Amino acid sequence: MQTIDLTRPGRTEFLSPVLVGCVGSGDLEVLIESAPEPVASISIKTSVVGSEVRWQQIVDAVDTDLELPAMKMSIHDFGATPGVIRLRMEQALELARKQEVPA
């Protein structure tokens, strides 16, 4: 297993904790927690050694399209394709942003 840690500037916004996906053959799970500082911190544990460039490109694309919020994102990957990675990241972000803001 390899760990890849990426950071990007993040917009401050309310996020609910979210877990999507499951670790299994060719899939991954994404966990999102809000963060107090304006940084998107992404920690990836992957079975695919040497995939840093691929992960950087995917995170850059998601950031460009969805403007990453301030958060802690943990990804556990078991050989997912780039399409599945992006789908799960977008799904997690959409769910985290949809939740009600506490009163």
N, CA, C and O atoms as a GROMACS GRO file, in nm:
protein
  412
    1MET      N    1   0.084  -0.119   0.000
    1MET     CA    2   0.000   0.000   0.000
    1MET      C    3   0.088   0.124   0.000
    1MET      O    4   0.194   0.127   0.063
    2GLN      N    5   0.044   0.224  -0.070
    2GLN     CA    6   0.114   0.351  -0.078
    2GLN      C    7   0.020   0.460  -0.029
    2GLN      O    8  -0.101   0.454  -0.053
    3THR      N    9   0.075   0.560   0.040
    3THR     CA   10  -0.003   0.674   0.085
    3THR      C   11   0.041   0.797   0.009
    3THR      O   12   0.160   0.826  -0.002
    4ILE      N   13  -0.056   0.869  -0.045
    4ILE     CA   14  -0.031   0.994  -0.118
    4ILE      C   15  -0.108   1.103  -0.046
    4ILE      O   16  -0.229   1.090  -0.025
    5ASP      N   17  -0.041   1.210  -0.009
    5ASP     CA   18  -0.106   1.323   0.058
    5ASP      C   19  -0.100   1.444  -0.034
    5ASP      O   20   0.008   1.485  -0.077
    6LEU      N   21  -0.217   1.502  -0.063
    6LEU     CA   22  -0.227   1.620  -0.148
    6LEU      C   23  -0.302   1.729  -0.073
    6LEU      O   24  -0.391   1.700   0.007
    7THR      N   25  -0.266   1.853  -0.098
    7THR     CA   26  -0.339   1.966  -0.040
    7THR      C   27  -0.366   2.069  -0.148
    7THR      O   28  -0.287   2.088  -0.241
    8ARG      N   29  -0.478   2.136  -0.133
    8ARG     CA   30  -0.519   2.244  -0.221
    8ARG      C   31  -0.584   2.350  -0.134
    8ARG      O   32  -0.632   2.318  -0.025
    9PRO      N   33  -0.588   2.475  -0.180
    9PRO     CA   34  -0.669   2.573  -0.107
    9PRO      C   35  -0.815   2.528  -0.110
    9PRO      O   36  -0.861   2.474  -0.210
   10GLY      N   37  -0.885   2.553  -0.001
   10GLY     CA   38  -1.026   2.511   0.004
   10GLY      C   39  -1.115   2.625   0.049
   10GLY      O   40  -1.077   2.706   0.133
   11ARG      N   41  -1.235   2.630  -0.008
   11ARG     CA   42  -1.333   2.731   0.031
   11ARG      C   43  -1.399   2.689   0.162
   11ARG      O   44  -1.429   2.571   0.182
   12THR      N   45  -1.421   2.785   0.249
   12THR     CA   46  -1.489   2.756   0.375
   12THR      C   47  -1.638   2.743   0.347
   12THR      O   48  -1.700   2.836   0.294
   13GLU      N   49  -1.694   2.629   0.382
   13GLU     CA   50  -1.838   2.605   0.369
   13GLU      C   51  -1.876   2.490   0.461
   13GLU      O   52  -1.790   2.412   0.503
   14PHE      N   53  -2.005   2.480   0.492
   14PHE     CA   54  -2.051   2.372   0.578
   14PHE      C   55  -2.053   2.241   0.501
   14PHE      O   56  -2.107   2.234   0.391
   15LEU      N   57  -1.994   2.137   0.559
   15LEU     CA   58  -1.998   2.003   0.503
   15LEU      C   59  -2.040   1.905   0.611
   15LEU      O   60  -1.995   1.914   0.725
   16SER      N   61  -2.126   1.814   0.576
   16SER     CA   62  -2.159   1.704   0.666
   16SER      C   63  -2.060   1.591   0.643
   16SER      O   64  -2.011   1.574   0.532
   17PRO      N   65  -2.030   1.514   0.747
   17PRO     CA   66  -1.945   1.396   0.726
   17PRO      C   67  -2.016   1.298   0.633
   17PRO      O   68  -2.136   1.275   0.644
   18VAL      N   69  -1.940   1.241   0.541
   18VAL     CA   70  -1.997   1.151   0.440
   18VAL      C   71  -1.900   1.037   0.414
   18VAL      O   72  -1.778   1.056   0.415
   19LEU      N   73  -1.955   0.917   0.390
   19LEU     CA   74  -1.877   0.802   0.346
   19LEU      C   75  -1.950   0.742   0.228
   19LEU      O   76  -2.068   0.706   0.238
   20VAL      N   77  -1.880   0.729   0.113
   20VAL     CA   78  -1.940   0.666  -0.005
   20VAL      C   79  -1.845   0.560  -0.058
   20VAL      O   80  -1.724   0.566  -0.038
   21GLY      N   81  -1.902   0.461  -0.126
   21GLY     CA   82  -1.823   0.356  -0.186
   21GLY      C   83  -1.783   0.250  -0.086
   21GLY      O   84  -1.816   0.257   0.033
   22CYS      N   85  -1.712   0.152  -0.136
   22CYS     CA   86  -1.658   0.047  -0.050
   22CYS      C   87  -1.528  -0.002  -0.111
   22CYS      O   88  -1.510  -0.001  -0.233
   23VAL      N   89  -1.438  -0.045  -0.027
   23VAL     CA   90  -1.311  -0.097  -0.074
   23VAL      C   91  -1.334  -0.242  -0.116
   23VAL      O   92  -1.382  -0.323  -0.037
   24GLY      N   93  -1.302  -0.271  -0.235
   24GLY     CA   94  -1.317  -0.406  -0.290
   24GLY      C   95  -1.249  -0.409  -0.424
   24GLY      O   96  -1.185  -0.312  -0.464
   25SER      N   97  -1.261  -0.515  -0.493
   25SER     CA   98  -1.195  -0.531  -0.622
   25SER      C   99  -1.235  -0.420  -0.718
   25SER      O  100  -1.350  -0.414  -0.761
   26GLY      N  101  -1.141  -0.335  -0.752
   26GLY     CA  102  -1.164  -0.230  -0.850
   26GLY      C  103  -1.247  -0.114  -0.802
   26GLY      O  104  -1.304  -0.043  -0.885
   27ASP      N  105  -1.258  -0.092  -0.674
   27ASP     CA  106  -1.340   0.018  -0.623
   27ASP      C  107  -1.265   0.092  -0.513
   27ASP      O  108  -1.151   0.058  -0.480
   28LEU      N  109  -1.328   0.193  -0.457
   28LEU     CA  110  -1.268   0.268  -0.349
   28LEU      C  111  -1.376   0.331  -0.263
   28LEU      O  112  -1.493   0.335  -0.301
   29GLU      N  113  -1.335   0.379  -0.145
   29GLU     CA  114  -1.426   0.453  -0.059
   29GLU      C  115  -1.368   0.590  -0.035
   29GLU      O  116  -1.247   0.610  -0.034
   30VAL      N  117  -1.460   0.686  -0.016
   30VAL     CA  118  -1.422   0.824   0.009
   30VAL      C  119  -1.493   0.871   0.135
   30VAL      O  120  -1.615   0.857   0.147
   31LEU      N  121  -1.418   0.924   0.229
   31LEU     CA  122  -1.470   0.980   0.353
   31LEU      C  123  -1.439   1.129   0.354
   31LEU      O  124  -1.325   1.169   0.329
   32ILE      N  125  -1.540   1.210   0.382
   32ILE     CA  126  -1.520   1.355   0.390
   32ILE      C  127  -1.560   1.403   0.529
   32ILE      O  128  -1.664   1.366   0.582
   33GLU      N  129  -1.474   1.488   0.586
   33GLU     CA  130  -1.501   1.557   0.712
   33GLU      C  131  -1.469   1.704   0.690
   33GLU      O  132  -1.377   1.736   0.614
   34SER      N  133  -1.543   1.793   0.753
   34SER     CA  134  -1.512   1.935   0.738
   34SER      C  135  -1.382   1.968   0.812
   34SER      O  136  -1.342   1.897   0.904
   35ALA      N  137  -1.319   2.076   0.772
   35ALA     CA  138  -1.194   2.120   0.834
   35ALA      C  139  -1.204   2.268   0.868
   35ALA      O  140  -1.263   2.345   0.792
   36PRO      N  141  -1.148   2.309   0.981
   36PRO     CA  142  -1.160   2.449   1.022
   36PRO      C  143  -1.072   2.544   0.940
   36PRO      O  144  -1.106   2.661   0.925
   37GLU      N  145  -0.960   2.496   0.889
   37GLU     CA  146  -0.872   2.582   0.812
   37GLU      C  147  -0.910   2.574   0.664
   37GLU      O  148  -0.964   2.472   0.620
   38PRO      N  149  -0.883   2.679   0.585
   38PRO     CA  150  -0.925   2.683   0.444
   38PRO      C  151  -0.834   2.600   0.352
   38PRO      O  152  -0.775   2.652   0.257
   39VAL      N  153  -0.823   2.472   0.382
   39VAL     CA  154  -0.737   2.382   0.306
   39VAL      C  155  -0.814   2.253   0.278
   39VAL      O  156  -0.880   2.198   0.367
   40ALA      N  157  -0.804   2.205   0.155
   40ALA     CA  158  -0.855   2.073   0.121
   40ALA      C  159  -0.738   1.975   0.133
   40ALA      O  160  -0.644   1.979   0.054
   41SER      N  161  -0.746   1.890   0.233
   41SER     CA  162  -0.641   1.793   0.260
   41SER      C  163  -0.692   1.655   0.216
   41SER      O  164  -0.793   1.607   0.266
   42ILE      N  165  -0.620   1.594   0.123
   42ILE     CA  166  -0.664   1.467   0.066
   42ILE      C  167  -0.557   1.362   0.092
   42ILE      O  168  -0.443   1.376   0.048
   43SER      N  169  -0.596   1.257   0.163
   43SER     CA  170  -0.504   1.148   0.193
   43SER      C  171  -0.554   1.022   0.121
   43SER      O  172  -0.667   0.978   0.142
   44ILE      N  173  -0.467   0.966   0.038
   44ILE     CA  174  -0.505   0.851  -0.045
   44ILE      C  175  -0.419   0.732  -0.005
   44ILE      O  176  -0.296   0.739  -0.005
   45LYS      N  177  -0.484   0.623   0.029
   45LYS     CA  178  -0.415   0.496   0.051
   45LYS      C  179  -0.454   0.408  -0.068
   45LYS      O  180  -0.571   0.377  -0.087
   46THR      N  181  -0.353   0.368  -0.146
   46THR     CA  182  -0.381   0.296  -0.269
   46THR      C  183  -0.296   0.170  -0.283
   46THR      O  184  -0.183   0.163  -0.234
   47SER      N  185  -0.352   0.071  -0.349
   47SER     CA  186  -0.279  -0.052  -0.377
   47SER      C  187  -0.195  -0.037  -0.505
   47SER      O  188  -0.116  -0.126  -0.538
   48VAL      N  189  -0.213   0.074  -0.578
   48VAL     CA  190  -0.143   0.096  -0.704
   48VAL      C  191  -0.020   0.183  -0.678
   48VAL      O  192  -0.030   0.305  -0.670
   49VAL      N  193   0.094   0.119  -0.665
   49VAL     CA  194   0.219   0.190  -0.638
   49VAL      C  195   0.261   0.269  -0.763
   49VAL      O  196   0.251   0.219  -0.875
   50GLY      N  197   0.308   0.393  -0.742
   50GLY     CA  198   0.355   0.476  -0.852
   50GLY      C  199   0.244   0.552  -0.923
   50GLY      O  200   0.261   0.590  -1.039
   51SER      N  201   0.132   0.575  -0.857
   51SER     CA  202   0.018   0.641  -0.922
   51SER      C  203   0.000   0.787  -0.881
   51SER      O  204  -0.108   0.843  -0.896
   52GLU      N  205   0.107   0.850  -0.830
   52GLU     CA  206   0.096   0.988  -0.781
   52GLU      C  207   0.049   1.085  -0.889
   52GLU      O  208  -0.038   1.168  -0.864
   53VAL      N  209   0.106   1.074  -1.009
   53VAL     CA  210   0.071   1.168  -1.117
   53VAL      C  211  -0.076   1.153  -1.154
   53VAL      O  212  -0.145   1.253  -1.173
   54ARG      N  213  -0.123   1.031  -1.164
   54ARG     CA  214  -0.264   1.007  -1.196
   54ARG      C  215  -0.355   1.071  -1.091
   54ARG      O  216  -0.452   1.138  -1.126
   55TRP      N  217  -0.322   1.052  -0.964
   55TRP     CA  218  -0.404   1.110  -0.856
   55TRP      C  219  -0.399   1.262  -0.859
   55TRP      O  220  -0.503   1.326  -0.840
   56GLN      N  221  -0.283   1.320  -0.882
   56GLN     CA  222  -0.273   1.467  -0.890
   56GLN      C  223  -0.360   1.520  -1.003
   56GLN      O  224  -0.427   1.622  -0.986
   57GLN      N  225  -0.359   1.454  -1.118
   57GLN     CA  226  -0.440   1.498  -1.231
   57GLN      C  227  -0.589   1.488  -1.201
   57GLN      O  228  -0.666   1.578  -1.236
   58ILE      N  229  -0.631   1.382  -1.137
   58ILE     CA  230  -0.773   1.366  -1.104
   58ILE      C  231  -0.817   1.470  -1.002
   58ILE      O  232  -0.922   1.532  -1.019
   59VAL      N  233  -0.738   1.491  -0.898
   59VAL     CA  234  -0.772   1.592  -0.796
   59VAL      C  235  -0.774   1.730  -0.859
   59VAL      O  236  -0.863   1.810  -0.829
   60ASP      N  237  -0.679   1.762  -0.945
   60ASP     CA  238  -0.678   1.892  -1.014
   60ASP      C  239  -0.806   1.911  -1.096
   60ASP      O  240  -0.865   2.019  -1.095
   61ALA      N  241  -0.848   1.807  -1.168
   61ALA     CA  242  -0.969   1.816  -1.251
   61ALA      C  243  -1.093   1.837  -1.165
   61ALA      O  244  -1.178   1.919  -1.199
   62VAL      N  245  -1.104   1.763  -1.055
   62VAL     CA  246  -1.220   1.779  -0.966
   62VAL      C  247  -1.219   1.918  -0.904
   62VAL      O  248  -1.324   1.981  -0.892
   63ASP      N  249  -1.102   1.968  -0.864
   63ASP     CA  250  -1.091   2.101  -0.806
   63ASP      C  251  -1.132   2.208  -0.907
   63ASP      O  252  -1.203   2.302  -0.872
   64THR      N  253  -1.089   2.194  -1.031
   64THR     CA  254  -1.124   2.290  -1.135
   64THR      C  255  -1.275   2.295  -1.157
   64THR      O  256  -1.332   2.403  -1.170
   65ASP      N  257  -1.340   2.179  -1.160
   65ASP     CA  258  -1.482   2.172  -1.189
   65ASP      C  259  -1.572   2.202  -1.069
   65ASP      O  260  -1.679   2.259  -1.086
   66LEU      N  261  -1.530   2.163  -0.949
   66LEU     CA  262  -1.617   2.172  -0.832
   66LEU      C  263  -1.567   2.264  -0.720
   66LEU      O  264  -1.636   2.278  -0.619
   67GLU      N  265  -1.452   2.325  -0.735
   67GLU     CA  266  -1.394   2.411  -0.632
   67GLU      C  267  -1.396   2.340  -0.496
   67GLU      O  268  -1.496   2.346  -0.424
   68LEU      N  269  -1.288   2.276  -0.464
   68LEU     CA  270  -1.282   2.197  -0.341
   68LEU      C  271  -1.307   2.282  -0.218
   68LEU      O  272  -1.255   2.393  -0.207
   69PRO      N  273  -1.386   2.231  -0.124
   69PRO     CA  274  -1.410   2.302   0.001
   69PRO      C  275  -1.298   2.272   0.101
   69PRO      O  276  -1.216   2.183   0.080
   70ALA      N  277  -1.297   2.347   0.210
   70ALA     CA  278  -1.207   2.315   0.322
   70ALA      C  279  -1.256   2.183   0.380
   70ALA      O  280  -1.369   2.173   0.426
   71MET      N  281  -1.169   2.082   0.378
   71MET     CA  282  -1.212   1.949   0.422
   71MET      C  283  -1.092   1.859   0.444
   71MET      O  284  -0.979   1.888   0.405
   72LYS      N  285  -1.123   1.747   0.508
   72LYS     CA  286  -1.030   1.635   0.515
   72LYS      C  287  -1.097   1.523   0.436
   72LYS      O  288  -1.205   1.477   0.472
   73MET      N  289  -1.033   1.481   0.328
   73MET     CA  290  -1.086   1.371   0.247
   73MET      C  291  -0.990   1.254   0.258
   73MET      O  292  -0.870   1.267   0.233
   74SER      N  293  -1.044   1.140   0.297
   74SER     CA  294  -0.965   1.017   0.304
   74SER      C  295  -1.017   0.922   0.198
   74SER      O  296  -1.137   0.897   0.189
   75ILE      N  297  -0.926   0.870   0.117
   75ILE     CA  298  -0.962   0.779   0.010
   75ILE      C  299  -0.887   0.649   0.030
   75ILE      O  300  -0.765   0.649   0.051
   76HIS      N  301  -0.960   0.539   0.025
   76HIS     CA  302  -0.900   0.405   0.032
   76HIS      C  303  -0.928   0.338  -0.101
   76HIS      O  304  -1.043   0.306  -0.133
   77ASP      N  305  -0.823   0.316  -0.180
   77ASP     CA  306  -0.835   0.270  -0.317
   77ASP      C  307  -0.785   0.127  -0.332
   77ASP      O  308  -0.683   0.088  -0.275
   78PHE      N  309  -0.860   0.050  -0.409
   78PHE     CA  310  -0.817  -0.086  -0.440
   78PHE      C  311  -0.817  -0.104  -0.592
   78PHE      O  312  -0.881  -0.195  -0.645
   79GLY      N  313  -0.742  -0.016  -0.660
   79GLY     CA  314  -0.725  -0.027  -0.804
   79GLY      C  315  -0.838   0.028  -0.888
   79GLY      O  316  -0.861  -0.021  -0.998
   80ALA      N  317  -0.909   0.129  -0.838
   80ALA     CA  318  -1.019   0.188  -0.914
   80ALA      C  319  -0.966   0.261  -1.038
   80ALA      O  320  -0.855   0.314  -1.039
   81THR      N  321  -1.048   0.263  -1.142
   81THR     CA  322  -1.014   0.336  -1.264
   81THR      C  323  -1.034   0.485  -1.240
   81THR      O  324  -1.107   0.523  -1.149
   82PRO      N  325  -0.972   0.571  -1.322
   82PRO     CA  326  -0.991   0.716  -1.306
   82PRO      C  327  -1.138   0.758  -1.309
   82PRO      O  328  -1.178   0.849  -1.236
   83GLY      N  329  -1.219   0.694  -1.393
   83GLY     CA  330  -1.362   0.728  -1.397
   83GLY      C  331  -1.434   0.698  -1.267
   83GLY      O  332  -1.516   0.778  -1.223
   84VAL      N  333  -1.404   0.586  -1.206
   84VAL     CA  334  -1.465   0.549  -1.078
   84VAL      C  335  -1.416   0.643  -0.968
   84VAL      O  336  -1.493   0.684  -0.882
   85ILE      N  337  -1.287   0.677  -0.972
   85ILE     CA  338  -1.231   0.770  -0.872
   85ILE      C  339  -1.306   0.902  -0.876
   85ILE      O  340  -1.353   0.951  -0.773
   86ARG      N  341  -1.318   0.958  -0.995
   86ARG     CA  342  -1.385   1.087  -1.008
   86ARG      C  343  -1.532   1.078  -0.968
   86ARG      O  344  -1.583   1.166  -0.899
   87LEU      N  345  -1.599   0.973  -1.009
   87LEU     CA  346  -1.739   0.953  -0.972
   87LEU      C  347  -1.757   0.952  -0.821
   87LEU      O  348  -1.844   1.021  -0.769
   88ARG      N  349  -1.676   0.876  -0.750
   88ARG     CA  350  -1.687   0.866  -0.604
   88ARG      C  351  -1.653   1.000  -0.537
   88ARG      O  352  -1.720   1.039  -0.442
   89MET      N  353  -1.550   1.069  -0.586
   89MET     CA  354  -1.516   1.199  -0.527
   89MET      C  355  -1.631   1.298  -0.545
   89MET      O  356  -1.668   1.368  -0.451
   90GLU      N  357  -1.686   1.304  -0.664
   90GLU     CA  358  -1.797   1.396  -0.691
   90GLU      C  359  -1.921   1.357  -0.612
   90GLU      O  360  -1.991   1.444  -0.560
   91GLN      N  361  -1.948   1.228  -0.601
   91GLN     CA  362  -2.062   1.180  -0.524
   91GLN      C  363  -2.048   1.221  -0.377
   91GLN      O  364  -2.144   1.270  -0.317
   92ALA      N  365  -1.930   1.202  -0.320
   92ALA     CA  366  -1.907   1.238  -0.179
   92ALA      C  367  -1.922   1.388  -0.158
   92ALA      O  368  -1.985   1.431  -0.062
   93LEU      N  369  -1.866   1.468  -0.247
   93LEU     CA  370  -1.877   1.614  -0.233
   93LEU      C  371  -2.022   1.660  -0.245
   93LEU      O  372  -2.066   1.746  -0.169
   94GLU      N  373  -2.097   1.603  -0.339
   94GLU     CA  374  -2.237   1.640  -0.354
   94GLU      C  375  -2.317   1.608  -0.228
   94GLU      O  376  -2.396   1.690  -0.182
   95LEU      N  377  -2.297   1.489  -0.173
   95LEU     CA  378  -2.369   1.451  -0.051
   95LEU      C  379  -2.328   1.536   0.068
   95LEU      O  380  -2.413   1.575   0.148
   96ALA      N  381  -2.200   1.566   0.082
   96ALA     CA  382  -2.152   1.646   0.195
   96ALA      C  383  -2.208   1.788   0.189
   96ALA      O  384  -2.234   1.850   0.293
   97ARG      N  385  -2.227   1.839   0.069
   97ARG     CA  386  -2.280   1.976   0.054
   97ARG      C  387  -2.432   1.982   0.065
   97ARG      O  388  -2.485   2.089   0.094
   98LYS      N  389  -2.502   1.873   0.045
   98LYS     CA  390  -2.649   1.872   0.047
   98LYS      C  391  -2.708   1.872   0.186
   98LYS      O  392  -2.823   1.913   0.204
   99GLN      N  393  -2.635   1.828   0.283
   99GLN     CA  394  -2.690   1.812   0.417
   99GLN      C  395  -2.731   1.947   0.475
   99GLN      O  396  -2.678   2.052   0.438
  100GLU      N  397  -2.825   1.942   0.566
  100GLU     CA  398  -2.877   2.064   0.630
  100GLU      C  399  -2.772   2.128   0.720
  100GLU      O  400  -2.697   2.059   0.789
  101VAL      N  401  -2.768   2.260   0.718
  101VAL     CA  402  -2.681   2.334   0.810
  101VAL      C  403  -2.747   2.332   0.946
  101VAL      O  404  -2.865   2.364   0.959
  102PRO      N  405  -2.671   2.292   1.052
  102PRO     CA  406  -2.732   2.286   1.186
  102PRO      C  407  -2.778   2.423   1.233
  102PRO      O  408  -2.714   2.524   1.207
  103ALA      N  409  -2.891   2.425   1.304
  103ALA     CA  410  -2.948   2.552   1.354
  103ALA      C  411  -2.876   2.598   1.477
  103ALA      O  412  -2.910   2.703   1.533
   0.00000   0.00000   0.00000
